[in-house]
Amino acid sequence: MDRIDIVFLDADTQKLRFCEAKCYGNRELWSKRGTRPRVATQLDEYNKQINERRDEIVQAYVAHVQALKALLGWDLPEPISIDDEVPLFLLVFGFDADQRAGRLKRSFRHNGIA
């Protein structure tokens, strides 16, 4: 089952944005030169699900926001769509000296991701 890690709701536009998060040490970020790491395939799969189930996803988050409003009294706008201008993106956390040296950026460029 596909599970996106982080969902953002832009309160002004009422659009949903999705983010996959990986620790820098996660093996799914890395692959041999010239091949795509597992995370790239995962992002492709998530984007496919988002495109195929767009209305269903928005309605599920509308229900979620309604529940938050009822339970917690929050004043949140309900989502109306998924932001097409900001595709699913990847957040890499767990910064270390290796990352500072540029390994992540180099690896993704060599493997056709960035």
C-alpha positions in Angstrom: 0.0 0.0 0.0 1.3 3.4 -0.9 1.6 5.8 2.0 2.9 9.3 1.6 4.8 10.6 4.6 3.8 14.3 4.8 0.8 16.2 3.5 0.6 19.9 3.4 -2.5 22.0 3.0 -2.0 25.5 1.6 -4.6 27.5 3.5 -4.7 30.2 0.9 -5.2 28.1 -2.2 -6.8 25.1 -0.4 -4.6 22.8 -2.3 -2.9 19.7 -1.0 0.8 19.0 -1.5 2.5 15.7 -0.8 6.0 14.9 0.5 8.0 11.7 0.8 10.6 11.8 3.6 13.7 9.7 3.9 16.6 9.7 6.3 19.9 10.4 4.5 21.1 6.9 5.5 18.2 5.1 4.0 19.4 2.6 1.3 16.4 3.5 -0.9 18.1 6.8 -1.7 21.2 5.2 -3.2 22.0 3.1 -6.2 24.8 2.2 -8.5 25.8 4.8 -11.0 23.5 4.8 -14.0 20.6 3.2 -12.2 17.6 4.8 -10.4 17.4 4.4 -6.7 14.3 2.7 -5.2 13.0 6.1 -4.0 12.7 7.3 -7.6 10.4 4.4 -8.4 8.5 5.0 -5.2 7.9 8.6 -6.2 6.7 7.5 -9.7 4.3 5.1 -8.1 2.9 7.7 -5.7 2.5 10.2 -8.5 0.6 7.6 -10.5 -1.7 7.0 -7.5 -2.3 10.7 -7.0 -3.2 11.2 -10.7 -5.5 8.2 -10.9 -7.3 8.8 -7.5 -7.2 12.6 -7.4 -10.9 13.1 -6.4 -10.9 10.3 -3.9 -7.8 11.6 -2.2 -9.2 15.1 -2.0 -12.5 13.8 -0.5 -10.6 11.8 2.1 -8.7 14.8 3.2 -11.9 16.9 3.3 -13.3 14.3 5.7 -10.0 14.4 7.7 -10.1 18.2 8.0 -13.8 18.1 9.0 -12.9 15.6 11.8 -10.1 17.9 13.0 -12.4 20.9 13.0 -15.1 19.0 14.9 -12.8 17.3 17.5 -10.3 20.2 18.1 -12.2 23.2 17.1 -9.6 24.2 14.6 -10.5 26.8 11.9 -9.1 25.1 8.9 -10.1 25.5 5.2 -11.1 22.3 3.5 -8.9 21.2 0.6 -10.4 21.6 -2.9 -7.7 20.1 -5.1 -4.2 18.8 -5.4 -1.5 21.3 -6.4 -0.3 20.4 -9.9 2.4 23.0 -9.9 4.2 21.4 -6.9 4.6 17.7 -7.7 5.3 15.2 -5.0 8.7 16.0 -3.6 11.3 14.4 -1.5 12.6 15.6 1.8 15.9 14.1 2.9 16.8 14.6 6.5 19.7 13.4 8.8 22.4 15.8 7.5 26.0 14.6 7.9 29.5 15.4 6.6 28.9 13.1 3.6 25.9 15.1 2.5 27.7 18.4 3.1 30.3 17.1 0.6 27.7 16.8 -2.0 27.1 13.0 -2.3 23.3 13.2 -2.5 23.3 15.8 -5.3 26.0 14.1 -7.3 24.3 10.7 -7.0 20.9 11.9 -8.0 22.3 13.7 -11.1 24.3 10.6 -12.2 21.2 8.5 -11.8 18.7 10.7 -13.7 16.7 12.0 -10.8 17.6 15.7 -10.5 
